[in-house]
Amino acid sequence: MNQGSAAQRIESELRRLIVALELPPGSRLSESDIAERHGVSRQPVREALIGLARTRLVEIQPQRGTVVVKISVRKMMEARFVREAIETAVVRRACSSFDRQSRERIDDLLEMQDNAARRDDHAAFQRYDELFHIALAEGAGCPLAWEAIQDIKAHMDRVCQLTLPGPEAMLPLIDQHRAIVAAIDACNEDAAAEAMRRHLTEILRALPRVEAEYPELFSS
């Protein structure tokens, strides 16, 4: 395995653990421990941590090491703002032209996401949620739109870990996905954009509650 791919693999795995809060805010990351766990030298680990610092999920402190940053409400709100701008444009474009194969895939993804929610499988639910949004961008012929928000969405994803505690919280989000798709099927740009906006605003409703419940995870 070359050094570049090792760094990418480690960065991807650390990002997953940070987003899932398995590496909670305040966790210290040791280059040597990570290198030993992955069977690599410290160089690809260093590159992976630099990549995570670039997306502001970790802070590299001189002489003190690397720390997982606390959840920033400001960064989360900025990420949501950018996602809304891009994804409402995506669904508007989807209303005028949408790839048939991607549309069929979306039906399968919604069914799998529904099943994941009903068995309270949060990790699978989040995975199918991401694949749904990817399929929208690909179906509309603009996969680069998803790439543009892939890094910043991690700031929303950590909050989602706290706001989706069970099926009763997850199932309404699938209904919102279906509303987006129904508007695209009807070629109604305004309805599709409004449905996407409503969907991406959902996270704000639970934010005050989770901030109050988990103050140690949030930056002041």
Secondary structure, DSSP 8 states (H G I E B T S, - for coil): --HHHHHHHHHHHHHHHHHTTSS-TT-EE-HHHHHHHHT--HHHHHHHHHHHHHTTSEEEETTTEEEE--B-HHHHHHHHHHHHHHHHHHHHHHHH---HHHHHHHHHHHHHHHHHHHTT-HHHHHHHHHHHHHHHHHHTT-HHHHHHHHTTTHHHHHHHHHH--SHHHHHHHHHHHHHHHHHHHTT-HHHHHHHHHHHHHHHHHHHHHHHHH-GGGB--
